[in-house]
């Protein structure tokens, strides 16, 4: 467990296991604890790094500096602190505002990118409508001060069979201070088509067939905006496949990493 100072923030992160570094970046309802079903699985083979984005759980930050424009630089600062020339990134929802922007800004630092449940900050009018609608589900666009309706974004059958799942999710989320999700729509964080012109990083944009928090097909459009990206659908999951269907999520991610992580510490 480590804390570094960066750009008006104290950034908290954890390291588990040894091997090639995989950085897991949580969504708007998560933090390092959200990956409890991934850390034991992937740390058997990889160096797993989980982070609290600035303003979430242990990453303390003045409210005026809690903004997605800092996220990519924060992850890069953690990589620098650990002496990592590059890493694979796994991003859930809001986490893509760190992962995709980092991949675009410094592609040599990212060997591959796995995104789930996220429209990503790749700009299109359709994509921004999805983001705006999702933000509207929260009171005032505030991820931290309101609780997502347990019927929205989840596979209802899984919720009915496992009510403890959404209870645990809400408990993890309650550790975070308020976050103004409307900042995800700022002009400053858009990844424009010209920013992606030379994009070559192996990328998957995945989504759940029951994700009516975004919509069940938004990942197809997001993938179409990123050159070379492919899509994957978790047929039994909603917005949070890593949480709802962890065995399938882990298997799909594991296969992706096996194809794309470097076999040595040389540049990918």
N, C-alpha and C positions, 0 to 999 in steps of 0.2 A: 504494500500500500504506500503510495507516494503522493506528494503534493509539490507542485512547482508554481512559481509566480510567472504570470504572463499577461501583459496588456490589461492591467487593472483587475486581474482575477487570480484566485488560487485554484489551480486545476488538480482535481483528485483523480487518480487512476490506480488500477490494480493489475498485477502481473501474475499469471498462473501458468506453470509448465515451461517447457523448453522446446526450441525448434524455430521454424520460420515464424515471424510475427504476424498475428492476425488481430486487427483492432476492431472491436465490436462497439458500435456507436448507437446509442439508444434513441428511442422516439420520444415524443412529447409527454407521454405518460410514464416514462421509464427512467432508469438510472443504471448504475453498475449492477444492481441486484436483479434487474429484469432478465439478465442472461443466465440465470441459475441453472437452466436446463441445457445450456450450451457449454458453459465453462468446463464442467467435468468431462464432457465428451471430447471437446477439441484440445484441451490441455494435455491429453495423453500423447499427442503428436506435435502440437504447435505451441509456441509462446503466445498465450492468449492475453490480450490487453483489453480491459474494459475501462471505460472513462465515464465520468460525470461531466456532461457538457456544462459550460459556465452557467451559473444560476440554478443548477440542479443538485439536489442533495448536498454532497460535501464540497462542491466547487463553488466557493463563496465569491460573490461579485456584486458591486453596487448596481442597483436596478438599471441605471442609465447605460450600463455597459453589457447588459444581458441582451444580446442581439445576435442573430445568425451570421452577420457579416464577420464575426470573430471566430466562428466555429472551425473553419478550415485551418486558420493560423494556429488555433489552440492545439489541434491534433498534430500539426506539424511540429509545434514546440515540444509536445510529449515525445514524438519520435526523435527529435534532436536530443532531448534530455537522456533518452535511452540509447543513443548512438545507433539508431536504425536508419540505414540509407533508404530503405523502402519497406513496404508492408502491404498485405492484403487488407482491404477494408470491407466490413460487413455493416450495413446501415439499415436501421429500421425507421421508416417514416421520416420524422424530423431529422434523423441522423444523416440523411442524404444531403442536407444543406451544409454539412461538413464534408462528407465523402466525395460527392460529385465536384464540388467547388475545389477541393484539394487536388483531385485528379486532373482538373482542367488547369489549375494554376501551376502545379508542379508535377507533371505526369511521371517524371523519373522517380518520384517517391511512392508511386502506387503500382503494384504489380497486377492487381485485379480488383474489381469492385462488384460486390453483391448487394443489391438493394431490394428491400421488401416493403410492401405496404406504403409506397411513397410515390406521389406524382413527380418528385424531385424538383429542384429549382430550375430545370430546363424550361425556357420560356416558350409558350405558345398561348394563344388566347384560350384554347380549350383547356390547357393545363391549369391556367390561372383561374378558370371558372371552377374547376375541381377543388383547388386549394381554398378559394373563397367560400365555396359551399361547406367544406369541412370545417373551416374556421367558424362559420355561422352556427354549427351544431353546439359550440361552446358558448356560454353566456359571455357576451362581450369579447369573444375571440380569445378567452383566457384559459389556457390549458391547465393552469395550476389551481384556479379557484373554483372550478366546476368539475363535476364528475361525469364522464361520458355515460350516457344512458346504457344500461347493460344490454339492451336489445339492439343497439346500434353498433355496427362494425364487427360483431361476433357471429359465429355460426350458432344459431339459436339452439340447435340440438345439443351441441357441446355444452353450452351454458346451462341448459336444463339438466343435463346429466352430471355436470361438475360445477355447481354453484360456488364451490370453494375457489375455482379458478379466477372468476371475476372479483371475488372478495380479496384474494391475494394481490391481484393487479391493482385494486384500489388502495390497498395498504402500501404497496411499493410506491405508487404515485403520490400518496399523501406525504411522503418524505421530501417532496420537492416544493420549493416556494412557488408563487405564481409566475407564470410565463405568458407574455402577451404574444399569442400565435400570429397576430396580424403582422408582426415584423417579418414573417415568412414571405410576405407579398411585397416587400420593399423593392424599389428599383435597384438598390445597391446590391442585391443578392441574386438577381436574375442571371442565369447562364444562357446567353444568347446564341443563336445559330452560328454566328461568326466565331464565338468562343470555342465551338465544338468542331470547327472545320478540320483540324488536324488530329482529332481524338482517335486514339488507337488502343486504348486500354480494354482488355477483356471485361465485359460487363454483362450482368444479368439484372433485369428489373422484374421482380416477381410480385405476385399479388394473390389474394384469396378470392375464390369464387363467391364467397358470402360477404365480401367487404362492401357494405352499403354505407360505411362511414365516408369513404371516397366514392367509388362505384366499382363493381366487380370487373370492369374492363379497363380501368384507367391505366393499369400497368402496361397494356399493349401500346397505348398512345405515348406514354412516357418513354418506353423503349424505342419507339419510332423516332424520337427526337435526338437520340444519342447514337452517333455513327457506330455501326457494328454491334450494337447491343442486342441481346436476345431476351425473350420473355419466358416466364414460367408461371403456371397457375397451380396454386395449392387448392385442389378441388374441395377439400373438407374444411378449409380455414376461412376466416374472415380477414380482418385487418392485420392481425398479429399472429401469423403462422408460427413464429418462433415460440410463442406462448401457448397457442391452441393445439397445434399438431407438431410438437417438437421432434418426434422421431422422424417424420418425413422431412421437416425443415433441415434437421441435421444431416440427413442422408443426401439431400439435394445439394446443400452447401458443401459437404465433404467431397462430393464428386466434382464440383466446380473447382474447389481448391486443388484437388489432385491434378486437374488438367492445367492449372495456370500458375501455381506458386513456383518460384524458381527452385531449382535443385541445389543451388548454392547461394552464397551471400552476394554474388556478383549482381550487377544491374540487371533488372528483368528485361 
